[in-house]
């Protein structure tokens, strides 16, 4: 089991969270955690974002520059 300390809203403090036995095969990296104080469950979610694609078309003309009056 993996042990981590996080703030629990129910316990109103920093308490030990542990990962229960994971049936999904995540092992120690299971995103589901349970508060050892009150039993509240949390889910640690991570997201991976792809880099945005740049527009392949290039501008051939530049916009005119503005001058102060």
KARATA-V942048 format. One record per helix or strand. SS is the DSSP state (~ for helix, > for strand). FROM is the first residue (numbers start at 1). TO is the last residue. Records with the same first field share a line. If there is no record, write none. Layout:
SS=FROM-TO / FROM-TO
//
This chain:
>=3-8 / 13-18 / 32-35 / 41-43
~=27-29
//
